[in-house]
């Protein structure tokens, strides 16, 4: 395809584009399913802000916030979630991570997503992946 064949989008077209499609996710322990959808950029920023204290990430908060932000139907609250089985909530959170490209096969994305300095450049050699000394453990 030639560059001249590619349509340049307007801001309005980008704003109304449906890039956060929902997925029905079975939760047999709850007797049905929930609807999941990828986080918006604002939700991701809020999740990072709320789950980072003194530069340290609180994994427990991440799991709850992923589910609160990523389950689009039914709307859930922290009061509801805190009484549910951790394994079930964690499984839903993991699926939401996959929908957001934050799964185990994308560790660089997760590192960038859940750091206070999210978006900071990590040196990567073309075709070779991240340098070992550049990654946080």
N, C-alpha and C positions, 0 to 999 in steps of 0.2 A: 504494500500500500504506500502510495506517495504521501508525503507530508501535506501536499495541497489537497489530498482527498479526505483529510481528517477534519472533522467539524470542530471548531473552537467553541466551547460552551460559554454561555452567558452566566453571570453570577446567579440569576434567577433559576436557570436550569440546574445548576449545581445545588442550590438551596432546596429545590423540590425533588431532586433525584432520590429514588428509593434505594439507598445503599445499606440500609439496616433491616434486612429482611428477617422475618420471624421464623422460628423453627419450633415445632411441637416436640417436646422432650418427655418421654414416658418416665413417670415416677411411681412404680407399682406399689411402693410402700405407702404412698398417699392415696392409692386407689384411682389413679388416672394419670394426667399429664399436665405440664405447664408449658407456656409459650416463652421461648427465650429469644433475645435479640442482642446483637452486638452493642457494646457501649458506645455512646457518643463521645466525641473528644472531650466535651465538658464533663461528662461522667467520669471518664478516665482520669482527668485532672483532679476532680474532686476526690475520687477514690485514692489517688496517690497522696494528696494533701492530708486526708483524714487518717490514712494508715501509716504515715511516717511521723515518728516522734524522735526529735534530736538526731535526725539523720538515719535512724534505724526503722526498718519496716516491721510492722506488726502483722504477722501472717494470719492471725485469727481475725483481725479486722478486715483483711483483704478478702477472705472467704465470705464473710457476712456481706460485705459491700458488693462483691461481685454478684451475689445472688439477689440482693435487694435491687441493684441497678439492672441486672441482666434478665431477670424474670419480668416479662412485660404483662403477663396475665396468668393467674390473678395477681393483683398488686399485693406484695408482701410487706410486712413490717418487721422491725427488729424484735418486737414482742412475740410475734408468731415464730420467727426463726429460732430464737434462743431456746425454745422448748422442743425443737425437732432433733432427730438423730444426726450427729455430726457426719457420719459416713454418707448419709443421703445428701445433706447440704453440700458436703465436699464434692460429691460426684456431680452435682448440678454446677457448682463453681468451676470444676474442671472442664465441663462441656462449654460453659460460657467462655473460659480461657481459649478453648479451641476455636470458637466462633470469632474471637478477637485476635487470633494469630499469636496467642501467648502460651502455646502448648509446649511440651517438652522438646519437640523438634524445632522450636524457635526460641532457644534460650537467649539469644541476643535481644530479641524483642522484649522478653520478660525482664531482662536486666535493665533495659532502658525504660520500661514502663513503670517499674516499682523502685525507682531511685529518686531521691530529691532533686537531682540534677538531670531528670529525664530528658532525653533528646540530645544529651551531650555526645559529641563525636567519640567513637571508639575506632582506633586505627584498624583498618582492614586492608589486606593486600588483595588485589584483584584476583579472584578465583581461588584464594587460599583460605578464606574465612578469617575470623578474628585472631589477632596475635595472642598467644597464651598470656603474656605479661600484661595485656591490655584489659583482660576480663576480670571482673570481680568474682570472687568465690563466696 
